[in-house]
Amino acid sequence: MRTRKATLPDAKHIHELISAYSSDGTLLPRTLAEICENVRDFVVLENEGRIIGCGALHLYGTHLAEIRSITVGPRAQGHGGGSKLMKALMAEAKRHRVDCICLFTRAPEFFSRQGFVMARREDLPDKIYKDCHVCPRFHRCDEVAMVRGKLPTFAILPEPANWLVKLEALAP
Ligand SMILES: CC(C)(COP(=O)(O)OP(=O)(O)OC[C@H]1O[C@@H](n2cnc3c(N)ncnc32)[C@H](O)[C@@H]1OP(=O)(O)O)[C@@H](O)C(=O)NCCC(=O)NCCS
Protein backbone atom coordinates (compact mmCIF):
# COMPACT_ATOMS: atom_id res chain seq x y z
CA MET A 1 0.00 0.00 0.00
CA ARG A 2 1.37 3.41 -0.92
CA THR A 3 0.17 6.97 -1.38
CA ARG A 4 0.84 9.27 -4.31
CA LYS A 5 -0.44 12.58 -5.67
CA ALA A 6 -3.58 12.12 -7.75
CA THR A 7 -3.70 12.81 -11.48
CA LEU A 8 -6.71 13.41 -13.72
CA PRO A 9 -7.21 9.75 -14.73
CA ASP A 10 -7.80 9.02 -10.99
CA ALA A 11 -10.78 11.39 -10.82
CA LYS A 12 -13.39 8.74 -11.67
CA HIS A 13 -12.11 6.38 -8.93
CA ILE A 14 -11.97 9.23 -6.42
CA HIS A 15 -15.57 10.13 -7.31
CA GLU A 16 -16.70 6.55 -6.71
CA LEU A 17 -14.90 6.33 -3.37
CA ILE A 18 -16.42 9.60 -2.12
CA SER A 19 -19.91 8.84 -3.46
CA ALA A 20 -20.02 5.60 -1.45
CA TYR A 21 -19.90 7.71 1.76
CA SER A 22 -21.74 10.87 0.75
CA SER A 23 -25.34 9.63 0.59
CA ASP A 24 -25.44 9.18 4.39
CA GLY A 25 -23.62 12.49 5.01
CA THR A 26 -20.33 10.94 6.17
CA LEU A 27 -18.52 12.85 3.41
CA LEU A 28 -19.56 16.01 1.57
CA PRO A 29 -20.74 15.04 -1.92
CA ARG A 30 -18.28 16.06 -4.65
CA THR A 31 -19.19 16.12 -8.33
CA LEU A 32 -16.84 14.61 -10.90
CA ALA A 33 -16.34 18.12 -12.32
CA GLU A 34 -15.31 19.44 -8.90
CA ILE A 35 -12.89 16.56 -8.41
CA CYS A 36 -11.29 17.16 -11.84
CA GLU A 37 -10.97 20.88 -11.10
CA ASN A 38 -9.35 20.21 -7.70
CA VAL A 39 -7.51 17.00 -8.52
CA ARG A 40 -4.19 18.57 -7.48
CA ASP A 41 -5.53 18.71 -3.89
CA PHE A 42 -5.90 14.93 -3.82
CA VAL A 43 -3.68 12.09 -2.68
CA VAL A 44 -4.66 8.51 -3.55
CA LEU A 45 -3.92 5.26 -1.76
CA GLU A 46 -2.92 2.42 -4.06
CA ASN A 47 -2.58 -1.30 -3.54
CA GLU A 48 -1.21 -3.43 -6.37
CA GLY A 49 -2.08 -0.70 -8.85
CA ARG A 50 -5.70 -0.32 -7.64
CA ILE A 51 -6.94 2.87 -6.01
CA ILE A 52 -8.42 1.97 -2.63
CA GLY A 53 -8.53 5.32 -0.86
CA CYS A 54 -8.22 9.07 -1.24
CA GLY A 55 -8.02 12.31 0.68
CA ALA A 56 -7.61 15.99 -0.14
CA LEU A 57 -5.85 19.00 1.33
CA HIS A 58 -7.56 22.29 0.56
CA LEU A 59 -5.34 25.34 1.10
CA TYR A 60 -6.86 28.56 2.49
CA GLY A 61 -3.47 30.19 3.13
CA THR A 62 -0.44 29.58 5.33
CA HIS A 63 -2.75 30.17 8.32
CA LEU A 64 -5.06 27.24 7.47
CA ALA A 65 -5.58 24.14 5.33
CA GLU A 66 -8.37 21.59 5.51
CA ILE A 67 -8.25 17.83 5.17
CA ARG A 68 -11.39 16.71 3.35
CA SER A 69 -12.86 13.81 1.40
CA ILE A 70 -10.71 11.26 3.22
CA THR A 71 -11.83 7.68 2.79
CA VAL A 72 -10.61 4.13 2.37
CA GLY A 73 -12.79 1.57 0.56
CA PRO A 74 -14.78 -0.59 3.03
CA ARG A 75 -12.88 -3.81 2.26
CA ALA A 76 -9.49 -2.13 2.72
CA GLN A 77 -10.21 -0.39 6.05
CA GLY A 78 -8.34 -1.27 9.22
CA HIS A 79 -4.96 -1.93 7.56
CA GLY A 80 -3.29 1.42 8.10
CA GLY A 81 -4.39 3.03 4.81
CA GLY A 82 -6.24 5.90 6.49
CA SER A 83 -3.15 6.69 8.56
CA LYS A 84 -0.95 6.65 5.44
CA LEU A 85 -3.29 9.13 3.73
CA MET A 86 -3.23 11.39 6.81
CA LYS A 87 0.57 11.28 6.90
CA ALA A 88 0.80 12.25 3.21
CA LEU A 89 -1.71 15.10 3.58
CA MET A 90 -0.01 16.43 6.71
CA ALA A 91 3.38 16.29 4.94
CA GLU A 92 1.85 18.28 2.08
CA ALA A 93 0.60 20.91 4.57
CA LYS A 94 4.08 21.09 6.09
CA ARG A 95 5.61 21.53 2.65
CA HIS A 96 3.34 24.57 2.17
CA ARG A 97 4.30 25.81 5.67
CA VAL A 98 0.71 25.76 6.85
CA ASP A 99 0.34 26.59 10.58
CA CYS A 100 -3.01 24.91 11.22
CA ILE A 101 -4.84 21.97 9.64
CA CYS A 102 -8.57 21.66 10.27
CA LEU A 103 -11.22 19.12 9.42
CA PHE A 104 -14.89 18.46 10.09
CA THR A 105 -15.89 14.93 10.95
CA ARG A 106 -18.28 12.50 12.57
CA ALA A 107 -15.37 10.16 13.38
CA PRO A 108 -13.30 12.28 15.81
CA GLU A 109 -11.61 9.25 17.44
CA PHE A 110 -9.71 8.39 14.26
CA PHE A 111 -8.39 11.95 13.96
CA SER A 112 -7.54 12.27 17.70
CA ARG A 113 -5.09 9.44 17.08
CA GLN A 114 -3.48 11.63 14.42
CA GLY A 115 -2.94 14.52 16.87
CA PHE A 116 -6.11 16.52 16.15
CA VAL A 117 -8.05 18.22 18.95
CA MET A 118 -11.59 19.60 19.10
CA ALA A 119 -12.14 23.20 18.05
CA ARG A 120 -15.05 25.63 17.72
CA ARG A 121 -16.51 26.11 14.26
CA GLU A 122 -16.39 29.90 14.75
CA ASP A 123 -12.58 29.68 15.02
CA LEU A 124 -12.52 28.61 11.34
CA PRO A 125 -14.39 31.26 9.32
CA ASP A 126 -12.58 30.37 6.09
CA LYS A 127 -14.32 26.98 6.20
CA ILE A 128 -17.69 28.45 7.27
CA TYR A 129 -17.64 30.87 4.32
CA LYS A 130 -16.49 28.19 1.88
CA ASP A 131 -18.93 25.36 2.68
CA CYS A 132 -21.01 25.64 5.84
CA HIS A 133 -23.05 28.73 4.99
CA VAL A 134 -24.55 26.95 1.96
CA CYS A 135 -25.00 23.61 3.74
CA PRO A 136 -28.63 22.55 4.38
CA ARG A 137 -27.49 21.17 7.77
CA PHE A 138 -25.87 24.46 8.86
CA HIS A 139 -28.14 24.85 11.93
CA ARG A 140 -28.20 21.14 12.80
CA CYS A 141 -24.62 20.21 12.01
CA ASP A 142 -23.57 16.91 13.59
CA GLU A 143 -19.90 17.21 12.64
CA VAL A 144 -17.08 18.02 15.02
CA ALA A 145 -14.48 20.64 14.09
CA MET A 146 -10.92 19.54 14.80
CA VAL A 147 -7.54 21.19 14.39
CA ARG A 148 -3.86 20.35 14.53
CA GLY A 149 -1.47 23.26 15.04
CA LYS A 150 -1.89 26.91 15.93
CA LEU A 151 -5.44 28.28 15.62
CA PRO A 152 -5.62 31.01 12.96
CA THR A 153 -5.85 34.63 14.08
CA PHE A 154 -7.18 35.84 10.74
CA ALA A 155 -9.20 34.59 7.77
CA ILE A 156 -8.98 35.14 4.03
CA LEU A 157 -12.55 35.41 2.80
CA PRO A 158 -13.90 35.44 -0.75
CA GLU A 159 -15.64 38.85 -0.71
CA PRO A 160 -13.27 41.42 -2.24
CA ALA A 161 -14.09 44.03 0.41
CA ASN A 162 -13.30 41.60 3.24
CA TRP A 163 -10.50 39.69 1.68
CA LEU A 164 -8.44 39.62 4.88
CA VAL A 165 -10.25 39.79 8.18
CA LYS A 166 -8.89 39.62 11.72
CA LEU A 167 -10.92 37.14 13.71
CA GLU A 168 -11.96 39.65 16.41
CA ALA A 169 -13.76 41.57 13.66
CA LEU A 170 -16.04 38.57 13.06
CA ALA A 171 -16.88 37.95 16.72
CA PRO A 172 -20.56 38.56 17.56
C1 LIG B 1 -11.80 6.86 8.75
C2 LIG B 1 -11.06 5.97 7.73
C3 LIG B 1 -10.48 6.85 6.62
C4 LIG B 1 -9.93 5.23 8.47
O1 LIG B 1 -9.23 4.45 7.51
P1 LIG B 1 -8.52 3.07 7.94
O2 LIG B 1 -7.68 2.65 6.80
O3 LIG B 1 -9.55 2.13 8.42
O4 LIG B 1 -7.64 3.59 9.15
P2 LIG B 1 -6.34 2.90 9.78
O5 LIG B 1 -6.34 1.44 9.47
O6 LIG B 1 -5.15 3.69 9.38
O7 LIG B 1 -6.63 3.11 11.34
C5 LIG B 1 -5.73 3.75 12.22
C6 LIG B 1 -6.28 3.63 13.63
O8 LIG B 1 -7.51 4.35 13.74
C7 LIG B 1 -8.56 3.48 14.17
N1 LIG B 1 -9.78 3.86 13.44
C8 LIG B 1 -10.02 3.68 12.13
N2 LIG B 1 -11.24 4.17 11.81
C9 LIG B 1 -11.75 4.65 12.96
C10 LIG B 1 -12.99 5.28 13.26
N3 LIG B 1 -13.94 5.52 12.35
N4 LIG B 1 -13.18 5.66 14.55
C11 LIG B 1 -12.24 5.42 15.50
N5 LIG B 1 -11.05 4.84 15.25
C12 LIG B 1 -10.82 4.45 14.00
C13 LIG B 1 -8.09 2.09 13.81
O9 LIG B 1 -8.68 1.12 14.65
C14 LIG B 1 -6.59 2.18 14.01
O10 LIG B 1 -6.27 2.03 15.37
P3 LIG B 1 -4.89 1.31 15.84
O11 LIG B 1 -3.78 2.21 15.34
O12 LIG B 1 -5.02 1.28 17.32
O13 LIG B 1 -4.89 -0.03 15.19
C15 LIG B 1 -12.00 4.90 7.15
O14 LIG B 1 -12.58 4.18 8.22
C16 LIG B 1 -13.10 5.43 6.28
O15 LIG B 1 -12.91 5.63 5.10
N6 LIG B 1 -14.31 5.66 6.84
C17 LIG B 1 -15.45 6.11 6.06
C18 LIG B 1 -15.27 7.54 5.61
C19 LIG B 1 -15.01 8.45 6.79
O16 LIG B 1 -15.59 8.32 7.86
N7 LIG B 1 -14.09 9.42 6.56
C20 LIG B 1 -13.78 10.41 7.55
C21 LIG B 1 -14.83 11.45 7.49
S1 LIG B 1 -14.14 13.04 7.77
Ligand as a Chemical Component Dictionary entry (heavy atoms), coordinates in Angstrom:
data_LIG
# 
_chem_comp.id                   LIG 
_chem_comp.type                 NON-POLYMER 
_chem_comp.pdbx_formal_charge   0 
_chem_comp.three_letter_code    LIG 
# 
loop_
_chem_comp_atom.comp_id 
_chem_comp_atom.atom_id 
_chem_comp_atom.alt_atom_id 
_chem_comp_atom.type_symbol 
_chem_comp_atom.charge 
_chem_comp_atom.model_Cartn_x 
_chem_comp_atom.model_Cartn_y 
_chem_comp_atom.model_Cartn_z 
_chem_comp_atom.pdbx_ordinal 
LIG C1  C1  C 0 -11.798 6.859  8.748  1  
LIG C2  C2  C 0 -11.064 5.971  7.734  2  
LIG C3  C3  C 0 -10.484 6.850  6.625  3  
LIG C4  C4  C 0 -9.932  5.231  8.466  4  
LIG O1  O1  O 0 -9.234  4.455  7.513  5  
LIG P1  P1  P 0 -8.523  3.075  7.943  6  
LIG O2  O2  O 0 -7.676  2.647  6.803  7  
LIG O3  O3  O 0 -9.548  2.129  8.423  8  
LIG O4  O4  O 0 -7.636  3.594  9.154  9  
LIG P2  P2  P 0 -6.341  2.898  9.784  10 
LIG O5  O5  O 0 -6.344  1.435  9.473  11 
LIG O6  O6  O 0 -5.147  3.688  9.380  12 
LIG O7  O7  O 0 -6.630  3.109  11.344 13 
LIG C5  C5  C 0 -5.733  3.747  12.221 14 
LIG C6  C6  C 0 -6.277  3.629  13.625 15 
LIG O8  O8  O 0 -7.511  4.351  13.739 16 
LIG C7  C7  C 0 -8.560  3.479  14.166 17 
LIG N1  N1  N 0 -9.778  3.855  13.437 18 
LIG C8  C8  C 0 -10.024 3.676  12.129 19 
LIG N2  N2  N 0 -11.235 4.172  11.809 20 
LIG C9  C9  C 0 -11.753 4.645  12.958 21 
LIG C10 C10 C 0 -12.989 5.280  13.265 22 
LIG N3  N3  N 0 -13.945 5.520  12.354 23 
LIG N4  N4  N 0 -13.178 5.656  14.551 24 
LIG C11 C11 C 0 -12.240 5.415  15.501 25 
LIG N5  N5  N 0 -11.047 4.836  15.252 26 
LIG C12 C12 C 0 -10.820 4.450  14.000 27 
LIG C13 C13 C 0 -8.093  2.089  13.806 28 
LIG O9  O9  O 0 -8.676  1.124  14.647 29 
LIG C14 C14 C 0 -6.591  2.178  14.011 30 
LIG O10 O10 O 0 -6.271  2.029  15.371 31 
LIG P3  P3  P 0 -4.892  1.312  15.835 32 
LIG O11 O11 O 0 -3.781  2.208  15.343 33 
LIG O12 O12 O 0 -5.019  1.276  17.317 34 
LIG O13 O13 O 0 -4.895  -0.026 15.187 35 
LIG C15 C15 C 0 -12.002 4.896  7.147  36 
LIG O14 O14 O 0 -12.577 4.177  8.215  37 
LIG C16 C16 C 0 -13.104 5.432  6.277  38 
LIG O15 O15 O 0 -12.913 5.633  5.097  39 
LIG N6  N6  N 0 -14.306 5.659  6.841  40 
LIG C17 C17 C 0 -15.450 6.109  6.057  41 
LIG C18 C18 C 0 -15.272 7.543  5.615  42 
LIG C19 C19 C 0 -15.008 8.449  6.787  43 
LIG O16 O16 O 0 -15.595 8.317  7.855  44 
LIG N7  N7  N 0 -14.093 9.423  6.562  45 
LIG C20 C20 C 0 -13.778 10.408 7.552  46 
LIG C21 C21 C 0 -14.834 11.446 7.489  47 
LIG S1  S1  S 0 -14.143 13.043 7.773  48 
# 
loop_
_chem_comp_bond.comp_id 
_chem_comp_bond.atom_id_1 
_chem_comp_bond.atom_id_2 
_chem_comp_bond.value_order 
_chem_comp_bond.pdbx_ordinal 
LIG C1  C2  SING 1  
LIG C2  C3  SING 2  
LIG C2  C4  SING 3  
LIG C2  C15 SING 4  
LIG C4  O1  SING 5  
LIG O1  P1  SING 6  
LIG P1  O2  DOUB 7  
LIG P1  O3  SING 8  
LIG P1  O4  SING 9  
LIG O4  P2  SING 10 
LIG P2  O5  DOUB 11 
LIG P2  O6  SING 12 
LIG P2  O7  SING 13 
LIG O7  C5  SING 14 
LIG C5  C6  SING 15 
LIG C6  O8  SING 16 
LIG C6  C14 SING 17 
LIG O8  C7  SING 18 
LIG C7  N1  SING 19 
LIG C7  C13 SING 20 
LIG N1  C8  SING 21 
LIG N1  C12 SING 22 
LIG C8  N2  DOUB 23 
LIG N2  C9  SING 24 
LIG C9  C10 SING 25 
LIG C9  C12 DOUB 26 
LIG C10 N3  SING 27 
LIG C10 N4  DOUB 28 
LIG N4  C11 SING 29 
LIG C11 N5  DOUB 30 
LIG N5  C12 SING 31 
LIG C13 O9  SING 32 
LIG C13 C14 SING 33 
LIG C14 O10 SING 34 
LIG O10 P3  SING 35 
LIG P3  O11 DOUB 36 
LIG P3  O12 SING 37 
LIG P3  O13 SING 38 
LIG C15 O14 SING 39 
LIG C15 C16 SING 40 
LIG C16 O15 DOUB 41 
LIG C16 N6  SING 42 
LIG N6  C17 SING 43 
LIG C17 C18 SING 44 
LIG C18 C19 SING 45 
LIG C19 O16 DOUB 46 
LIG C19 N7  SING 47 
LIG N7  C20 SING 48 
LIG C20 C21 SING 49 
LIG C21 S1  SING 50 
# 
